[in-house]
Amino acid sequence: MPTWPRYSYDGLPTGPAADRNNTVVAADSQANVRVQSDACHTLGVDNISPNINLNVLKNIGYPVKASDEPTEKYEKIGQVGEGTYGKVYKARSKVTGELVALKRIRMESEKEGFPITAMREIKLLQKLRHKRIVQLSEIMVSKGSVYMVLEYMDHDLTGVLGHPEFRFEPAQAKSLIKQMLEGVAFLHHMGVLHRDIKGSNLLLNKKGELKIADFGLARIFQKRRTHDYTNRVITLWYRPPELLLGATAYGPAVDMWSVGCIMLEFFTGKPVFNGSDEISQLEIIYKIMGTPDETIWPTVVDLPWWELMRPKQPLPAKFRELFARYVDYEVLQQCFLMSDGALELLEALLALDPSKRPSASDALKFPYFVAESLDTGSPANLLEITGDWHEYESKRKRKSGTSSALNGNGDVKKASVTDKR
Amino acid sequence: MAANFWTSSHSQHWLLDRWTIVQSRQEDLKYVSEVDIVKLNIWFCNLIQKLAKRLQLRQQVVATAFVYFKRFYTKNSYRSTDPMLVMATCVYLACKIEECPHHIKMIVQETKHVLQDIGGFRYDSSSVAEFEFYLLEELEFYLIVWHPYRSLTHFATELGIREAGLQYAWFIVNDSYRTDVCLLYPPHMIALAAIYITVVLKHADFAPGSVGDKLDMRQWFADLNVDMAAIVEIVQDILGIYEIWGDWREDKVIALWKELKHRS
């Protein structure tokens, strides 16, 4: 009998899982036993918010279960953010004392039922188990809304960069940029485009760990296939030129542009491409990175809005000139010499032609990480920041009068909930 | 998306055992027999399939809707709920999850059409939107369902089964959703069972010189290192459904449904 290679594909058991065919079933049996008496529950008005029409459920005899109330299990400490589809709270578990983030998904006024963006996020977070991705521990249902229970992170990058005194050392910046790239490399490996990488979605904790959050705009993409997606994604300041020129077939390179913008922000302390609308955004990019033409970006002429937004006069790239020795005259302590490695990686990430940007895993192999001597230790002095620094709180502090040279956030309206792409 | 079945929510939370399924039917079993429940299952699946056809959904989306429907009814009885609302909502949700969303109005309108001669559909969009919330809760928000189709195509290519044979096995997988196997076994096991039936009934048409042509299929299955007893159980379940399906008639099932619904 010829020896036949052991079958393997990503669903069939190989290795340690090989004998799990049935043991899984057996192990599960207890957890799934339902108490049948639940079915006798009548609808208590207390259990349901007034905006829910009781009749539908009564008509079909749907048993309302006495499920865990989030307010009984978690104690809300305060609001720390405002997401695509609801508020984010900091809370403490009454059972374990552990801190969590509760992300509330608004259910009211949703004609199309449960928001598809929230559904995508849940679906993705259940699959994306990685130390660089914020982890979803459970989902709780309460009075007409749903809470995602996420691991709590002390800060987000926008919040920390907006901190009046705190500045990253070059080695810390390098560590965080590396962690960001590791997270993005994992996402792209799993076939996921994030499509909204920006400071407020990069969370930090006091141990100096960085995790990627907010998958409300993320989509699964197929490698080797171009798709018809919406170009109304990614917050304006982090949006790559191909999207600004109307591309609907795009891939992981869109996230790499955003990663480049964030990396630059680590050095400058504030967003560099800070347009106020699509047109000025493109102009600012051209001013710094130069104007594209067919020689440096052959496919640019095929983009839908190229003719419409065609640069009036060709501009040269000024990137090196501007950032090799950077002095911010508004915030004088913010001046630095960027290393050759950093400049090289930034130039690659911020290539106008998306096909010239390195993938996240290739970016991790750049001399900036592998050849330059700076050690990439975790930024432990995040421990010394007192309080929690999220974009939400920094914004509120700024609003209350302590305005600094820092800009507000370039949030623009995102793809609508019913957007099919 | 490349991922591993064993780490999926499907594997970790939604592979049940037969005892759990029998328990979940106790309420309905007070009024009708076990075979009657199987007949009702076939009916509801047919209605979902009809609705899906009107919406021109891919088979994978239909299969996800089937699984949602079945998972919901491992925690609820037919008698105390309205399967028509559950069915429409499962299709609506499956469309969203499989990234081919339809407007809720469209779902309601097409459900009305499918049910027009058999009692109609008395809900509007807001009922479906509201019910979706409860469906999600019952599904414990575990929404990604793995199906046998991908493994089936993979095995068929590996073995060298030609188009007609693959088509036959594919239909068997479609039919398997009328049974409970999608609640009990991992999808690749169901795919293997479909291949097993196809081979035994001599519908597997192997390309000359292919693995399936050269190798004794008994040996092929033995070398897979999977639990053959489980494969045989799946095969029996599927063959069992064909027996009941043979003399299944919609008018009789409608009468049966009325009996279950109204008997006190």
Interface residues (C-beta under 8 A of the other chain):
Chain A: M1 W4 R6 Y7 Y9 D10 G11 L12 P13 A17 A18 R20 N21 N22 V24 V25 A26 D28 S29 A31 N32 V33 R34 Q36 A39 I52 N53 V56 L57 N59 I60 G61 Y62 P63 K65 S67 M107 E110 K111 E112 G113 F114 I116 M119 I122 K123 Q126 K127 R129 I139 V141 G144 V146 H189 M190 G191 V192 I220 T418 K420
Chain B: M1 A2 A3 N4 F5 W6 T7 S8 S9 S11 Q12 H13 L15 L16 D17 W19 T20 Q23 S24 Q26 E27 T74 K75 N76 S77 S80 T81 D82 L85 V86 Y92 L93 K96 I97 E99 P101 H103 I104 Y123 S125 S126 S127 V128 A129 E130 F131 E132 F133 Y134 L136 E137 E140 F141 Y142 L143 I144 W146 R150 S151 H154 E158 L184 Y185 P186 P187 H188 M189 L215 Q219 W220 D223 L224 N225 V226 D227 A230
